[in-house]
Amino acid sequence: MINPKIIINILFATILTILVGGCSPEIVQNNKKSYEGPLIDTHMHISMTDHININEQNHALFMKIMDKHQIKKILGFNLANKKSLDMASYLAQEYPNRFEMFLQMTSPEPSKKEMEMVLNQSLFRGIGELSFNRDASTQDIHPDNVEFLKLYDKLADSKKLIYIHPANTKRLQKALSHNKKLIFLMHGTETLNEFPKLADGNENVHYTIDTAYLIGHYTNGRFESLLNVTSGKQEFLSALNKNYAQFMEGAIATYKPLVEKYPDRFLWGTDLWLEWQFDEDVYDAIVGFSRDFLGNLSPETAEKVAYSNAEKILKKDS
């Protein structure tokens, strides 16, 4: 006869295993380990129209969060108003080598003042992001317009970078090939399927895999990011937990074949832009999902996407 204490212990261990396993959502990993190395976030909006996300009150805490997650550096987008510029300058001075600042245009076409700031100040590594994906057809604003071709030449001559969000590839080839000395960083699902055409003829183009575009779904042909359709921290975390496996499976199916074919051309980023997205619990979840996704790549490729590709670009262009 089996000792009742043994049965109780087995039941207790079984229940404990189930409970512990249920604390986090199931991850589609194919038995692969999450990536545990350093990261460089190549897409973060430090300031937006009505607020600054990394500011006087939370910058010290956010640096601790960065350290916790081994975030070596952030490519941060800043608006051209005085408050945003002052904070960008403070962060760059207070935390040297942790931020690469980009100037985000107040309109699709940079003003003379904005251009002077980018070209003549060491604070900025480039312009970004330039959004060609909003009403481009009606505004007649396209990446191969003459004024933008001139802009690319100025940026290349000054060894600056440019970050863009294109609407499509119809007017993009000429822009990318105009001045091969200029490195283009880009993101967005609109051009993802045609990235091979862009990459094969243009060694100067690189694509950021933003976590914002890993977690979400397509509606009427348009990707709806969970970071944009949820109203705040609790709704986001709940939806992410509920759909974790589904999001992971979709992310792997969408990006892994491209990354494996072009391992030197992809970068990692978050595309955070709303204030609540900089909460520690939210950031923990976003980085955690990112690491699980990267764990589905080979260790060498994961390292390239996570930070080393970005590191090479920044060193090359400095």
C-alpha positions as CSV (number, residue, x, y, z in Angstrom):
1,M,0.0,0.0,0.0
2,I,1.3,3.4,-1.0
3,N,1.9,5.8,1.9
4,P,-0.7,8.5,1.9
5,K,2.0,11.1,2.6
6,I,3.7,10.2,-0.7
7,I,0.4,10.7,-2.6
8,I,-0.2,14.0,-0.9
9,N,3.4,15.2,-1.8
10,I,3.0,14.1,-5.4
11,L,-0.3,16.0,-5.7
12,F,1.2,19.0,-4.1
13,A,4.1,19.0,-6.4
14,T,1.8,18.6,-9.4
15,I,-0.4,21.5,-8.4
16,L,2.6,23.7,-7.6
17,T,4.1,22.9,-11.1
18,I,0.8,23.9,-12.7
19,L,0.5,27.1,-10.7
20,V,4.1,28.2,-11.4
21,G,3.7,27.3,-15.1
22,G,0.5,29.4,-15.2
23,C,2.1,32.5,-13.9
24,S,3.3,33.6,-17.3
25,P,1.6,33.0,-20.7
26,E,2.6,30.1,-22.9
27,I,5.4,31.1,-25.3
28,V,5.8,29.7,-28.8
29,Q,9.5,29.0,-28.7
30,N,9.9,25.6,-30.2
31,N,11.9,24.7,-27.1
32,K,14.4,27.5,-27.8
33,K,15.8,29.7,-25.1
34,S,15.0,33.4,-24.9
35,Y,17.8,35.8,-26.0
36,E,19.6,37.0,-22.9
37,G,22.2,39.4,-24.3
38,P,22.5,43.2,-24.7
39,L,19.9,45.3,-26.7
40,I,20.0,48.6,-28.6
41,D,16.5,50.1,-29.0
42,T,16.6,51.8,-32.4
43,H,13.1,53.4,-32.2
44,M,11.8,55.3,-29.3
45,H,9.8,58.6,-29.1
46,I,11.3,60.5,-26.2
47,S,9.0,63.5,-26.8
48,M,5.6,63.8,-28.4
49,T,3.3,66.8,-29.0
50,D,2.0,67.2,-25.5
51,H,4.5,65.5,-23.3
52,I,8.1,64.2,-22.8
53,N,8.2,60.6,-22.0
54,I,11.7,60.5,-20.4
55,N,11.7,63.6,-18.3
56,E,12.9,65.4,-15.1
57,Q,10.8,63.2,-12.9
58,N,11.4,59.7,-14.3
59,H,14.8,59.7,-16.1
60,A,16.8,58.2,-13.2
61,L,14.2,55.4,-12.8
62,F,14.2,54.8,-16.5
63,M,18.0,54.4,-16.6
64,K,17.7,51.7,-13.9
65,I,15.1,50.0,-16.1
66,M,17.5,50.2,-19.1
67,D,20.3,48.7,-17.0
68,K,18.1,45.9,-15.8
69,H,17.3,44.9,-19.3
70,Q,20.8,45.5,-20.7
71,I,19.7,48.3,-23.0
72,K,23.0,49.6,-24.2
73,K,21.6,52.5,-26.1
74,I,18.4,54.2,-27.3
75,L,17.9,56.0,-30.6
76,G,15.5,58.6,-29.4
77,F,13.2,60.9,-31.4
78,N,12.7,64.5,-30.2
79,L,10.6,67.4,-31.3
80,A,12.1,70.8,-32.1
81,N,10.3,72.7,-29.3
82,K,12.5,74.2,-26.5
83,K,11.3,71.9,-23.7
84,S,12.0,68.8,-25.8
85,L,15.4,70.1,-26.9
86,D,16.4,71.0,-23.4
87,M,15.5,67.5,-22.1
88,A,17.3,65.8,-25.0
89,S,20.4,67.8,-24.3
90,Y,20.2,67.0,-20.6
91,L,19.8,63.3,-21.2
92,A,22.8,63.2,-23.7
93,Q,25.0,65.1,-21.2
94,E,23.8,63.2,-18.1
95,Y,24.1,59.8,-19.6
96,P,26.8,59.9,-22.3
97,N,26.8,57.1,-24.8
98,R,23.3,55.9,-23.8
99,F,21.3,58.0,-26.2
100,E,21.6,58.8,-29.9
101,M,19.2,61.7,-30.5
102,F,17.2,62.3,-33.7
103,L,15.2,65.4,-34.5
104,Q,11.6,64.7,-35.4
105,M,10.2,67.2,-37.9
106,T,7.2,69.3,-36.9
107,S,6.0,68.9,-40.5
108,P,6.9,66.4,-43.3
109,E,9.4,68.8,-44.7
110,P,12.1,70.1,-42.4
111,S,12.4,73.8,-41.9
112,K,15.7,75.7,-42.4
113,K,16.0,76.1,-38.6
114,E,15.5,72.3,-38.1
115,M,18.0,71.5,-40.7
116,E,20.6,73.8,-39.1
117,M,20.1,72.1,-35.8
118,V,20.7,68.6,-37.2
119,L,23.6,69.5,-39.4
120,N,25.4,71.8,-37.0
121,Q,24.9,70.3,-33.6
122,S,26.7,67.2,-32.3
123,L,23.6,66.4,-30.2
124,F,21.7,65.0,-33.2
125,R,22.8,61.9,-35.1
126,G,20.1,62.5,-37.7
127,I,16.5,63.2,-38.7
128,G,13.7,60.9,-37.7
129,E,11.3,59.8,-38.0
130,L,10.1,61.2,-41.3
131,S,6.6,59.8,-41.9
132,F,5.6,59.3,-45.5
133,N,2.8,57.0,-44.5
134,R,0.2,59.7,-43.6
135,D,-1.9,61.2,-46.4
136,A,1.2,61.1,-48.7
137,S,-1.0,60.8,-51.8
138,T,-3.0,63.9,-51.1
139,Q,-0.1,66.0,-49.8
140,D,2.2,65.0,-52.7
141,I,5.0,64.4,-50.2
142,H,7.1,61.5,-51.3
143,P,10.7,60.3,-50.4
144,D,12.0,61.0,-53.9
145,N,10.8,64.6,-54.1
146,V,13.5,66.9,-55.2
147,E,13.7,68.7,-51.9
148,F,14.2,65.4,-50.1
149,L,17.0,64.3,-52.5
150,K,18.8,67.6,-51.6
151,L,18.2,66.8,-47.9
152,Y,19.8,63.3,-48.3
153,D,22.9,64.9,-49.8
154,K,23.3,67.3,-46.9
155,L,22.8,64.5,-44.3
156,A,25.3,62.3,-46.1
157,D,27.9,65.0,-46.3
158,S,27.5,65.6,-42.6
159,K,27.6,61.9,-41.8
160,K,24.1,61.9,-40.3
161,L,21.4,59.3,-40.5
162,I,17.8,59.3,-41.5
163,Y,14.9,57.3,-40.1
164,I,11.8,57.0,-42.3
165,H,8.3,55.4,-42.3
166,P,7.4,54.9,-46.0
167,A,3.9,54.5,-47.3
168,N,4.9,52.1,-50.1
169,T,7.9,51.3,-52.3
170,K,6.7,53.1,-55.5
171,R,8.6,56.2,-54.7
172,L,11.3,54.7,-52.5
173,Q,13.8,53.1,-54.8
174,K,15.0,56.4,-56.2
175,A,15.4,57.9,-52.7
176,L,17.4,54.9,-51.4
177,S,19.7,54.8,-54.4
178,H,20.2,58.6,-54.8
179,N,23.1,58.8,-52.3
180,K,24.5,55.5,-51.2
181,K,26.6,57.2,-48.5
182,L,23.4,58.0,-46.5
183,I,22.2,55.2,-44.3
184,F,18.4,54.8,-44.2
185,L,16.8,53.3,-41.2
186,M,13.1,52.4,-41.7
187,H,10.2,50.7,-40.2
188,G,6.5,50.0,-40.8
189,T,4.5,47.1,-42.2
190,E,3.6,48.9,-45.5
191,T,6.9,48.0,-47.2
192,L,7.8,44.8,-45.3
193,N,6.8,42.3,-48.0
194,E,8.9,44.2,-50.6
195,F,12.0,44.6,-48.4
196,P,14.0,42.1,-50.4
197,K,13.7,44.3,-53.5
198,L,14.9,47.2,-51.5
199,A,17.7,45.4,-49.7
200,D,19.1,43.6,-52.8
201,G,19.9,46.8,-54.5
202,N,20.7,49.1,-51.6
203,E,23.3,48.2,-49.0
204,N,22.5,51.4,-47.2
205,V,18.9,50.4,-46.0
206,H,18.2,48.8,-42.7
207,Y,14.8,47.8,-41.2
208,T,13.8,48.0,-37.5
209,I,11.7,45.2,-36.1
210,D,9.7,47.1,-33.6
211,T,8.0,45.2,-30.8
212,A,5.0,47.4,-31.5
213,Y,4.7,45.6,-34.8
214,L,5.2,42.1,-33.3
215,I,2.2,42.3,-31.0
216,G,-1.1,43.0,-32.8
217,H,-3.1,41.8,-35.8
218,Y,-4.2,42.9,-39.2
219,T,-7.6,44.6,-39.8
220,N,-8.6,45.4,-43.3
221,G,-5.1,45.0,-44.5
222,R,-3.7,47.4,-41.9
223,F,-1.6,46.2,-38.9
224,E,-3.2,47.3,-35.6
225,S,-0.6,47.3,-32.8
226,L,-1.7,46.4,-29.3
227,L,0.3,49.4,-28.1
228,N,-2.0,51.7,-30.1
229,V,-5.4,50.1,-29.7
230,T,-5.3,49.6,-25.9
231,S,-6.1,52.4,-23.5
232,G,-3.4,51.9,-20.9
233,K,-1.3,49.6,-18.8
234,Q,-3.8,47.1,-17.4
235,E,-5.7,46.6,-20.7
236,F,-2.4,46.2,-22.6
237,L,-0.9,43.6,-20.1
238,S,-4.2,41.7,-20.0
239,A,-4.5,41.5,-23.8
240,L,-0.8,40.6,-24.2
241,N,-1.1,37.8,-21.7
242,K,-4.2,36.5,-23.3
243,N,-2.9,36.6,-26.9
244,Y,0.8,35.9,-26.2
245,A,1.2,32.7,-28.1
246,Q,-0.9,34.0,-31.1
247,F,1.2,37.1,-31.3
248,M,4.5,35.1,-31.1
249,E,3.4,32.7,-33.7
250,G,2.5,35.5,-36.1
251,A,5.7,37.4,-35.4
252,I,7.9,34.4,-36.1
253,A,6.0,33.5,-39.3
254,T,6.2,37.2,-40.6
255,Y,9.8,38.1,-39.7
256,K,11.9,35.1,-39.3
257,P,12.3,34.2,-43.0
258,L,13.3,37.7,-43.9
259,V,15.7,38.0,-41.0
260,E,17.4,34.7,-41.8
261,K,17.9,35.9,-45.4
262,Y,19.2,39.3,-44.5
263,P,20.7,38.9,-41.0
264,D,22.9,42.0,-41.3
265,R,20.0,44.4,-42.3
266,F,17.6,44.1,-39.4
267,L,17.6,46.0,-36.1
268,W,15.4,45.8,-33.0
269,G,13.3,48.6,-31.5
270,T,10.1,49.3,-29.5
271,D,8.4,52.3,-31.1
272,L,7.1,53.5,-27.7
273,W,5.4,56.8,-27.9
274,L,2.6,57.1,-25.3
275,E,3.4,58.0,-21.7
276,W,1.9,54.9,-20.1
277,Q,4.1,52.7,-22.3
278,F,7.2,53.9,-20.3
279,D,5.8,52.3,-17.1
280,E,8.2,49.7,-15.8
281,D,5.7,46.8,-15.9
282,V,4.8,47.6,-19.5
283,Y,8.4,47.9,-20.5
284,D,9.3,44.6,-18.8
285,A,6.6,42.9,-20.8
286,I,7.7,44.5,-24.1
287,V,11.3,43.6,-23.6
288,G,10.3,40.1,-22.4
289,F,8.3,39.5,-25.6
290,S,11.2,40.8,-27.7
291,R,13.7,38.4,-26.1
292,D,11.4,35.5,-26.6
293,F,11.0,36.4,-30.3
294,L,14.8,36.8,-30.7
295,G,15.2,33.4,-29.0
296,N,13.6,31.9,-32.1
297,L,16.5,33.0,-34.3
298,S,19.9,31.5,-34.3
299,P,22.2,32.9,-31.6
300,E,24.4,34.7,-34.1
301,T,21.4,36.3,-35.9
302,A,19.7,37.2,-32.6
303,E,22.8,39.0,-31.5
304,K,23.0,40.9,-34.8
305,V,19.4,42.0,-34.6
306,A,19.5,42.8,-30.9
307,Y,22.4,45.2,-31.0
308,S,25.5,44.4,-33.1
309,N,24.0,45.6,-36.4
310,A,23.0,48.9,-34.8
311,E,26.4,49.2,-33.2
312,K,28.1,48.8,-36.5
313,I,25.9,51.5,-38.2
314,L,26.5,54.0,-35.4
315,K,30.3,53.4,-35.4
316,K,30.5,53.5,-39.2
317,D,28.6,56.8,-39.3
318,S,30.4,58.6,-36.4
